[in-house]
Amino acid sequence: MSLPRDAHTPPYRLVADELRQQIRTGRIKPGERVPSSRDLEAKYDIANMTARSALRVLRDEGLIYSTPGRGNFVVDPLPPESGDGLGADGLEGQRQMPSAEYLELSGRLDDLNAKVDDLMGFLQQLANFTERQQKG
């Protein structure tokens, strides 16, 4: 499945919008696992960094949380929709952009989560190999 090519909206925003809609309509329910960046990469034919940026948007909005080695999950309960005109600080019509430091740390956290996921996959492969060796 490919994303609609919208010249005005970056691909990571399109993916985030799609996932947000799935969460808000109940297709992905509170407490359920959200597709991984690799799953999104394959489904939408996008770069892994694009997929991770989409997930970061949803984390920043408070719709999902990450558990290292397990994945991303929809928060329970869901926060109210932001269509109420209130920004994160409660001031009508105002929305603060994340600081450069926050964005850098968020990117580093995404990188660390990806490395943990890779290590967990490797450890699972090693455990499977060891189990086969012991049986054989």
C-alpha positions as CSV (number, residue, x, y, z in Angstrom):
1,M,0.0,0.0,0.0
2,S,1.4,3.3,-0.9
3,L,0.6,6.7,0.5
4,P,-1.3,9.3,-1.4
5,R,1.2,11.7,-2.8
6,D,0.4,15.1,-1.3
7,A,2.8,17.8,-2.3
8,H,2.0,19.8,0.8
9,T,2.1,17.1,3.5
10,P,5.3,15.2,4.4
11,P,5.0,11.4,4.2
12,Y,5.5,11.0,8.0
13,R,2.5,13.2,8.6
14,L,0.4,11.2,6.2
15,V,1.3,8.0,8.1
16,A,0.7,9.6,11.5
17,D,-2.7,10.8,10.2
18,E,-3.6,7.3,9.1
19,L,-2.6,5.8,12.4
20,R,-4.3,8.5,14.4
21,Q,-7.6,7.8,12.5
22,Q,-7.3,4.1,13.2
23,I,-6.8,4.8,16.9
24,R,-9.6,7.4,17.1
25,T,-12.1,5.1,15.3
26,G,-11.2,2.1,17.4
27,R,-9.6,0.0,14.7
28,I,-6.5,0.0,17.0
29,K,-7.9,0.0,20.5
30,P,-6.4,1.3,23.7
31,G,-3.7,-1.0,25.1
32,E,-3.2,-2.7,21.7
33,R,0.2,-2.7,19.9
34,V,0.7,-0.2,17.1
35,P,2.5,-1.4,14.0
36,S,6.3,-1.2,14.3
37,S,8.4,1.2,12.2
38,R,9.5,-1.8,10.2
39,D,5.9,-2.9,9.6
40,L,5.0,0.7,8.6
41,E,8.1,0.8,6.3
42,A,6.9,-2.3,4.5
43,K,3.2,-1.4,4.4
44,Y,3.6,2.1,3.1
45,D,6.9,1.7,1.1
46,I,8.6,4.4,3.1
47,A,12.0,4.8,4.8
48,N,12.4,3.6,8.4
49,M,13.2,7.1,9.6
50,T,9.9,8.3,8.0
51,A,8.0,5.6,9.9
52,R,9.8,6.4,13.2
53,S,9.0,10.1,12.7
54,A,5.3,9.2,12.3
55,L,5.4,7.2,15.5
56,R,7.2,10.1,17.3
57,V,4.3,12.4,16.2
58,L,1.8,10.1,17.9
59,R,4.0,9.8,21.0
60,D,4.3,13.6,21.2
61,E,0.5,13.9,21.0
62,G,0.1,11.4,23.8
63,L,-1.7,8.8,21.8
64,I,0.9,6.0,22.1
65,Y,3.8,5.1,24.4
66,S,6.9,3.0,23.8
67,T,8.1,0.0,25.8
68,P,11.7,-0.9,24.8
69,G,12.0,-4.3,23.4
70,R,8.2,-4.7,23.1
71,G,7.0,-1.9,20.8
72,N,4.5,0.9,20.8
73,F,1.1,0.8,22.3
74,V,-2.1,2.9,22.3
75,V,-2.5,4.7,25.6
76,D,-5.4,3.7,27.9
77,P,-7.5,5.8,28.2
78,L,-7.2,7.9,25.1
79,P,-6.7,11.6,25.6
80,P,-9.5,13.9,24.4
81,E,-9.2,14.9,20.8
82,S,-7.3,18.1,20.1
83,G,-10.2,19.5,18.1
84,D,-11.3,21.4,21.2
85,G,-9.0,24.3,20.2
86,L,-6.8,23.9,23.2
87,G,-3.1,23.4,22.8
88,A,-0.9,21.3,25.1
89,D,-0.5,24.2,27.5
90,G,-4.3,24.8,27.6
91,L,-4.2,28.2,25.9
92,E,-6.7,28.5,23.1
93,G,-5.2,28.6,19.6
94,Q,-1.7,28.4,20.8
95,R,0.6,25.4,20.3
96,Q,4.2,25.2,21.4
97,M,6.7,23.6,19.1
98,P,9.0,21.1,20.8
99,S,12.4,22.6,21.6
100,A,15.5,21.6,19.6
101,E,16.8,19.7,22.6
102,Y,13.5,17.8,22.9
103,L,13.6,16.9,19.2
104,E,17.3,15.7,19.5
105,L,16.6,13.6,22.6
106,S,13.4,12.2,21.0
107,G,15.5,11.2,17.9
108,R,18.1,9.6,20.2
109,L,15.4,7.7,22.0
110,D,14.0,6.4,18.7
111,D,17.5,5.2,17.7
112,L,18.0,3.5,21.0
113,N,14.6,1.8,20.8
114,A,15.4,0.6,17.3
115,K,18.7,-0.9,18.6
116,V,17.0,-2.6,21.5
117,D,14.5,-4.1,19.1
118,D,17.4,-5.3,16.9
119,L,19.1,-6.8,19.9
120,M,15.9,-8.5,21.1
121,G,15.5,-10.0,17.7
122,F,19.0,-11.3,17.7
123,L,18.7,-12.7,21.2
124,Q,15.5,-14.5,20.1
125,Q,17.3,-16.0,17.1
126,L,20.1,-17.1,19.4
127,A,17.7,-18.7,21.9
128,N,16.0,-20.5,19.0
129,F,19.3,-21.7,17.7
130,T,20.5,-22.9,21.1
131,E,17.2,-24.7,21.7
132,R,17.6,-26.5,18.3
133,Q,21.2,-27.4,19.2
134,Q,20.1,-28.9,22.5
135,K,17.4,-31.0,20.9
136,G,19.6,-32.2,18.1
